[in-house]
Amino acid sequence: MNEMTRLIFPEAREIIRSGNVADLGVLMGVLLPPDVADLMAELAPDESAAMFKALDNKQRAEVFEQIDYEHQQALLDRLGPQVIAGVLDSMSSDDRADFVRRLDARSRETLLPLLAHAERHDLKRLLAFAEGTAGSVMSTEYATVEPEMTALQAIEHLRHVAPLQETIYIVYVVDKERHVVGVVSLRQLIVAAPAATVSKLMRREIISVKGDAPREEAANLIAKYDFLALPVVDETGRMIGIITQDDVIDIIKAKATQDAQKAGGMEALELSYFDTSLPAMLRKRGGWLIVLFIGQTFTATAMESFEGAIQKAAVLSLFVPLVISSGGNTGSQAASLIIRSLAVGEVKLADWWRVARREVASGLALGVGLGLLGFLRIVLWPNAGAEYGEHYVRLGLMMWLALMGIVLWGTLAGSLMPLLMKRIGLDPATASTPFVATLVDVTGILIYFSVATLMLSGTLL
């Protein structure tokens, strides 16, 4: 909530309580839709509904697009489907589809018949696309012209259709069958000679995305070519919608949120935190926790196989947390780097060998450094001989070598696991920090005690 909204908040609440709707409408007129949405979020549900009713139809649609689904649902419950249907008729097509897609079947069946015919037909087309596709986030409000038009005719046409479109800064040139044959900017039309034909002004190199393509593909194209909008086409190349830069922001936020959740060792949530039911939350979190728990049980199994060595030299168990955390941390670092690089297109599957070579070098360098710290930790410790026995220098060298092996393995496993996940068709983010850490923990135990057995036999063991 910005400073202006914060100052208006007490006055708005007082007007709501007094029931003076006219004064409330005037007060809301000085705020932008996002500020009104922030203000409503601070009010009780009934007060929020009263404020929403004080807005005119255009303001309602703009504010409804800004509030989260939880508040949208609360307004539907309090104001009824007839009011909300009127709001939906005035909303942009993609935001309207986002809201209806989240409704339960009963609410959807109630609302759809109340929409205007054109909006209802448009909504059904958008809902036919699977969630996560370009078609599911596109807008069907876009401007087109025909190649035979002159610049003057095109501008006159845009003047009439502009109020119904999401953007007219980029205009698509379509033929009689609505295939995209070119693209022209509003600026080009304005500065061109009035008699110049669109076909002479347009750029013929068309970059588009199919409706059933992943929405991230559309976002990457817009980011790569710095487009204001990207045309969405069907299987035959007919234009069916556009994806704009504001849609890309939403796509990037959604993807970043999903990746962050997966990196935390859980399935991505379809809804926001508060909109997700407790059973769904437990299902999303519990599944991976069980998998990770089972994975960690192998750590105990690995240690059991070296029980004899631990009994002979109990000092070895003191450094188990140190070595396995070092491997897990380096593995998690490497996984995070590669997952992000895959997401932004810096690394591709074909680069796996380059990644492996780079991580071997990084792993060795990091292993030598951390191993040296481990060595110094043991040999320079006060009363090291009394604490770790007469062979403490040999113990320090063992720690050095073990850490080199564990850190090297951690970087390799962490960097190659996302590539393997992508290769078999899974989301690379599945190779999350907890998953890689668990894998490296188990193998780190094996490496640590194997090196200890090799170097300490005949002395401590």
C-alpha positions in Angstrom: 0.0 0.0 0.0 1.5 3.3 -1.1 1.5 6.5 1.1 -1.5 8.0 -0.6 -3.6 4.9 -0.2 -2.5 4.6 3.4 -3.7 8.2 4.1 -7.1 7.5 2.4 -7.7 4.2 4.2 -9.2 5.6 7.5 -11.5 8.0 5.5 -12.6 5.2 3.2 -13.5 2.9 6.1 -15.5 5.7 7.8 -17.5 6.4 4.6 -18.2 2.7 4.2 -19.6 2.6 7.7 -21.7 5.7 7.2 -23.2 4.1 4.0 -22.5 7.2 1.8 -21.8 5.4 -1.4 -21.6 8.6 -3.5 -18.8 10.0 -1.4 -17.0 6.6 -1.6 -17.2 6.6 -5.4 -15.6 10.0 -5.5 -12.9 9.0 -3.2 -12.1 5.9 -5.2 -11.9 8.0 -8.4 -8.6 9.5 -7.2 -6.9 6.1 -6.9 -5.5 3.8 -9.5 -7.0 0.2 -9.8 -4.0 -1.4 -8.1 -4.3 1.0 -5.2 -8.0 0.3 -4.8 -7.1 -3.4 -4.8 -4.6 -2.8 -2.0 -7.1 -0.9 -0.1 -9.8 -3.6 -0.4 -7.2 -6.2 0.8 -7.0 -4.3 4.1 -10.7 -4.2 4.7 -13.1 -6.8 6.1 -15.0 -8.8 3.4 -18.2 -6.9 3.8 -16.4 -3.6 3.7 -14.5 -4.7 0.6 -17.7 -5.6 -1.1 -19.3 -2.2 -0.3 -16.3 -0.5 -1.7 -16.4 -2.6 -4.9 -20.1 -1.7 -5.4 -19.3 2.0 -5.3 -17.1 1.7 -8.4 -18.4 2.1 -11.9 -18.4 -0.8 -14.4 -15.0 0.1 -15.9 -13.4 0.5 -12.5 -14.9 -2.8 -11.3 -13.3 -4.7 -14.1 -9.9 -3.0 -13.7 -9.9 -3.6 -9.9 -11.2 -7.2 -10.2 -8.2 -8.0 -12.5 -5.9 -6.7 -9.8 -7.1 -8.6 -6.7 -6.2 -12.2 -5.9 -8.5 -15.1 -6.4 -9.4 -15.4 -2.7 -10.9 -11.9 -2.8 -12.5 -12.4 -6.2 -14.3 -15.5 -4.8 -15.3 -13.5 -1.7 -16.9 -10.8 -3.9 -18.7 -13.5 -5.9 -20.1 -14.9 -2.7 -21.3 -11.5 -1.4 -22.4 -9.7 -4.5 -23.8 -12.7 -6.4 -23.2 -14.1 -9.9 -25.3 -11.4 -11.7 -23.0 -8.6 -10.6 -19.8 -10.5 -11.2 -21.0 -11.6 -14.6 -21.3 -8.0 -15.5 -17.8 -7.4 -14.3 -16.5 -10.4 -16.4 -18.1 -9.0 -19.5 -15.9 -5.9 -19.2 -12.6 -7.7 -18.3 -9.9 -8.6 -20.7 -10.3 -12.1 -22.1 -7.2 -13.6 -20.5 -8.0 -12.3 -17.0 -11.6 -13.5 -17.4 -10.4 -16.9 -18.4 -8.0 -17.1 -15.4 -10.8 -16.4 -13.0 -13.3 -18.8 -14.5 -10.7 -21.6 -14.8 -10.3 -21.6 -11.1 -14.0 -21.8 -10.2 -15.6 -25.1 -9.2 -17.9 -26.7 -11.7 -21.1 -25.5 -10.0 -20.0 -21.8 -9.9 -18.9 -22.0 -13.5 -22.2 -23.4 -14.6 -24.0 -20.5 -12.8 -21.9 -17.8 -14.3 -21.4 -18.8 -17.9 -25.1 -18.4 -19.0 -25.1 -14.8 -17.5 -22.3 -13.6 -19.7 -22.8 -11.9 -23.1 -22.9 -14.3 -26.0 -19.6 -13.1 -27.5 -17.7 -13.2 -24.2 -19.1 -16.6 -23.4 -18.0 -18.0 -26.8 -14.6 -16.4 -26.4 -14.3 -17.8 -22.9 -15.1 -21.3 -23.9 -12.3 -21.1 -26.6 -9.7 -20.1 -24.1 -10.8 -22.7 -21.5 -10.3 -25.4 -24.2 -6.6 -24.8 -23.9 -4.8 -26.8 -21.2 -3.4 -24.7 -18.3 0.2 -23.8 -18.8 -0.1 -23.4 -22.6 0.3 -20.2 -24.6 -3.4 -20.4 -25.5 -4.5 -20.4 -21.9 -2.8 -17.0 -21.2 -3.4 -15.3 -24.5 -5.8 -12.4 -25.1 -8.2 -12.5 -28.0 -8.5 -8.7 -28.2 -6.0 -7.6 -30.8 -5.9 -5.3 -33.8 -5.6 -6.5 -37.4 -5.6 -4.9 -40.8 -5.6 -6.2 -44.4 -2.6 -5.9 -46.7 -4.5 -4.0 -49.3 -5.4 -1.1 -47.0 -3.6 2.2 -47.2 -2.0 3.7 -44.2 -4.8 6.2 -43.9 -7.5 3.5 -44.1 -5.6 1.4 -41.5 -5.5 4.3 -39.1 -9.2 5.0 -39.6 -9.9 1.4 -39.0 -7.8 1.3 -35.8 -9.6 4.4 -34.5 -12.9 2.5 -34.6 -11.7 -0.8 -33.1 -9.2 0.6 -30.5 -11.6 0.7 -27.6 -12.2 -3.0 -27.9 -8.6 -4.1 -28.1 -5.9 -4.7 -25.5 -3.2 -3.0 -27.6 -3.0 -1.3 -31.0 0.7 -0.4 -30.9 1.5 -3.6 -32.8 -0.9 -4.4 -35.6 -1.1 -7.7 -37.4 -1.7 -8.0 -41.1 -4.0 -11.0 -42.0 -5.4 -12.4 -45.2 -9.0 -13.4 -45.8 -8.5 -16.7 -43.9 -6.9 -14.8 -41.0 -3.4 -16.2 -41.6 -0.7 -13.8 -40.4 1.2 -12.4 -43.4 2.9 -9.5 -41.8 3.2 -7.1 -38.8 3.3 -3.3 -38.8 3.6 -0.8 -35.9 1.2 2.1 -35.2 4.2 4.4 -35.5 4.9 3.1 -39.1 1.3 3.8 -40.1 1.3 7.3 -38.6 4.6 8.5 -40.3 3.9 6.8 -43.6 2.4 8.5 -46.6 -1.4 8.3 -46.4 -1.6 6.4 -49.8 1.1 3.9 -48.9 -0.3 0.3 -48.7 0.1 -1.8 -45.6 1.7 -4.6 -47.7 4.6 -2.1 -48.5 5.0 -1.1 -44.9 4.7 -4.4 -43.1 7.5 -6.8 -42.0 6.9 -10.2 -43.5 9.2 -12.2 -41.1 6.6 -13.5 -38.7 7.5 -15.0 -35.4 4.6 -16.7 -33.6 3.7 -19.4 -31.2 1.1 -22.2 -31.4 -1.7 -22.2 -28.9 -0.8 -25.6 -27.4 2.9 -24.7 -27.0 4.2 -24.2 -23.4 3.6 -20.6 -22.2 7.3 -20.3 -21.3 8.1 -20.7 -25.0 6.1 -17.6 -25.7 7.7 -15.7 -22.8 11.2 -16.6 -24.1 10.4 -15.4 -27.6 9.1 -12.0 -26.4 12.1 -11.6 -24.2 14.5 -12.6 -27.0 13.1 -10.4 -29.7 11.9 -7.6 -27.3 8.4 -7.7 -28.7 5.5 -5.8 -27.3 3.2 -8.7 -28.2 3.5 -12.1 -29.9 0.8 -13.6 -32.1 -0.7 -17.0 -31.2 -1.8 -19.2 -34.0 -3.6 -22.5 -34.4 -2.3 -25.6 -36.3 -3.2 -24.1 -39.7 -1.4 -20.8 -39.0 -4.6 -18.8 -38.4 -4.3 -16.1 -35.8 -6.3 -16.7 -32.6 -4.8 -14.3 -30.0 -1.8 -12.4 -28.7 0.5 -12.6 -25.7 1.6 -9.3 -24.4 4.5 -8.1 -22.2 2.3 -7.9 -19.1 1.3 -11.6 -19.7 5.0 -12.4 -19.8 5.5 -10.9 -16.4 2.8 -13.1 -15.0 4.3 -16.1 -16.8 7.8 -15.4 -15.3 6.4 -14.9 -11.8 4.4 -18.2 -12.0 7.5 -20.1 -13.3 9.8 -18.6 -10.7 7.3 -19.5 -8.0 7.0 -23.1 -9.2 10.8 -23.5 -9.5 11.2 -22.0 -6.0 8.7 -24.4 -4.5 10.3 -27.4 -6.3 13.7 -26.3 -5.2 12.4 -26.5 -1.6 11.6 -30.2 -2.1 7.8 -30.2 -2.9 5.4 -30.2 -5.8 4.5 -26.8 -7.2 1.2 -25.4 -6.0 -1.5 -24.7 -8.6 -3.1 -21.9 -6.5 -1.6 -19.3 -4.1 -0.6 -20.3 -0.6 -3.9 -19.3 1.1 -6.0 -20.6 -1.8 -4.5 -24.1 -1.4 -6.5 -26.4 0.8 -4.8 -28.1 3.7 -5.3 -31.6 2.2 -3.7 -30.4 -1.1 -0.9 -28.7 0.8 -0.1 -31.9 2.7 -0.2 -33.9 -0.5 2.1 -31.5 -2.3 4.6 -31.5 0.6 4.2 -34.9 2.1 5.0 -36.9 -1.0 8.5 -35.5 -1.5 9.2 -35.6 2.2 8.5 -39.3 2.2 10.8 -39.9 -0.7 13.5 -37.8 0.9 13.0 -39.6 4.2 13.4 -43.0 2.6 16.5 -41.7 0.8 18.0 -40.6 4.1 17.4 -44.0 5.6 20.1 -45.3 3.2 22.6 -43.0 5.1 22.0 -45.1 8.2 22.4 -48.2 6.1 25.7 -47.0 4.7 27.0 -46.2 8.2 26.0 -49.6 9.4 28.2 -51.2 6.8 31.2 -49.4 8.4 30.2 -50.1 12.0 33.4 -52.0 12.7 35.5 -49.0 11.6 33.5 -46.7 13.8 34.0 -48.9 16.8 37.7 -49.1 16.3 38.1 -45.3 15.7 35.1 -43.5 17.1 36.8 -40.2 16.1 35.7 -40.9 12.6 32.1 -40.3 13.5 32.9 -36.8 14.7 33.4 -35.6 11.2 30.5 -37.3 9.5 28.2 -34.1 9.6 31.1 -32.0 8.3 31.9 -34.1 5.2 28.3 -34.9 4.2 27.2 -31.3 4.6 30.1 -30.2 2.4 29.0 -32.6 -0.3 25.4 -31.6 0.0 26.1 -27.9 -0.2 28.3 -28.1 -3.3 25.8 -30.4 -5.0 23.0 -28.0 -4.2 25.0 -25.1 -5.5 25.7 -26.9 -8.8 22.1 -28.0 -9.2 20.8 -24.4 -8.7 23.2 -23.1 -11.3 22.3 -25.6 -14.0 18.6 -25.5 -13.3 18.6 -21.7 -13.8 20.9 -21.9 -16.9 18.5 -24.5 -18.4 15.5 -22.2 -17.7 17.0 -19.2 -19.5 18.5 -21.2 -22.3 22.2 -20.7 -21.4 22.7 -24.5 -21.2 21.2 -27.2 -23.4 21.2 -31.0 -23.2 23.9 -31.2 -25.9 26.2 -29.2 -23.5 26.3 -32.0 -20.9 30.0 -32.9 -21.6 31.0 -29.2 -21.4 29.2 -29.0 -18.1 30.8 -32.1 -16.7 34.3 -30.9 -17.6 33.7 -27.5 -16.1 32.3 -29.0 -12.9 35.2 -31.5 -12.6 37.6 -28.5 -12.6 35.3 -26.6 -10.1 34.8 -29.7 -7.9 38.6 -30.4 -7.7 39.4 -26.8 -6.9 36.7 -26.5 -4.3 37.6 -29.9 -2.9 41.2 -29.0 -2.5 40.2 -25.7 -0.7 37.7 -27.3 1.7 39.9 -30.3 2.2 42.8 -28.0 3.3 40.5 -26.3 5.8 39.5 -29.8 7.1 43.2 -30.8 7.4 44.1 -27.6 9.2 41.0 -28.0 11.5 42.5 -31.3 12.7 46.2 -30.7 12.8 46.1 -27.2 14.3 43.5 -28.0 16.9 44.7 -27.5 20.5 45.9 -30.8 22.0 45.2 -32.5 18.7 47.3 -35.5 19.7 45.2 -36.0 22.8 41.9 -35.4 21.0 42.5 -37.5 17.9 45.3 -39.8 18.8 49.0 -40.0 17.8 48.1 -40.4 14.1 46.2 -37.1 13.9 48.2 -35.8 10.9 47.3 -39.0 9.0 43.7 -38.4 10.0 43.9 -34.8 8.7 45.3 -36.1 5.3 42.5 -38.6 5.2 40.0 -35.8 5.8 41.6 -33.7 3.0 41.4 -36.5 0.5 37.9 -37.6 1.5 36.6 -34.0 1.1 38.1 -33.7 -2.3 36.3 -36.8 -3.4 33.0 -35.9 -1.8 33.0 -32.3 -3.1 34.0 -33.5 -6.6 31.1 -36.0 -6.6 28.7 -33.4 -5.2 29.4 -30.9 -8.0 29.1 -33.6 -10.7 25.9 -35.1 -9.3 24.3 -31.6 -8.7 25.2 -30.4 -12.2 24.3 -33.5 -14.2 21.1 -34.4 -12.3 19.0 -31.6 -13.8 20.3 -32.5 -17.3 19.3 -36.1 -16.7 15.8 -35.1 -15.5 15.3 -33.0 -18.7 16.6 -35.8 -20.8 13.9 -38.2 -19.5 11.2 -35.6 -19.9 10.9 -34.4 -16.3 11.1 -30.8 -15.0 14.8 -30.1 -14.2 13.6 -28.3 -11.1 12.7 -31.8 -9.7 16.5 -32.1 -9.1 15.9 -29.9 -6.2 18.3 -28.9 -3.4 16.9 -31.5 -0.9 16.9 -34.3 -3.5 20.5 -33.7 -4.6 21.6 -33.2 -0.9 20.1 -36.6 0.0 21.8 -38.3 -2.9 25.1 -36.8 -2.0 24.7 -37.6 1.7 24.4 -41.3 1.1 27.2 -41.5 -1.4 29.4 -39.2 0.7 29.2 -41.6 3.6 30.5 -44.4 1.3 33.3 -42.2 0.0 34.3 -41.0 3.5 34.6 -44.4 5.1 36.1 -46.0 2.0 38.9 -43.4 2.1 39.3 -43.8 5.9 39.6 -47.6 5.5 42.2 -47.2 2.8 44.4 -44.6 4.6 44.0 -45.5 8.2 44.4 -49.3 8.0 47.2 -50.4 10.3 47.0 -47.2 12.3 43.6 -46.2 13.7 41.9 -49.1 12.0 
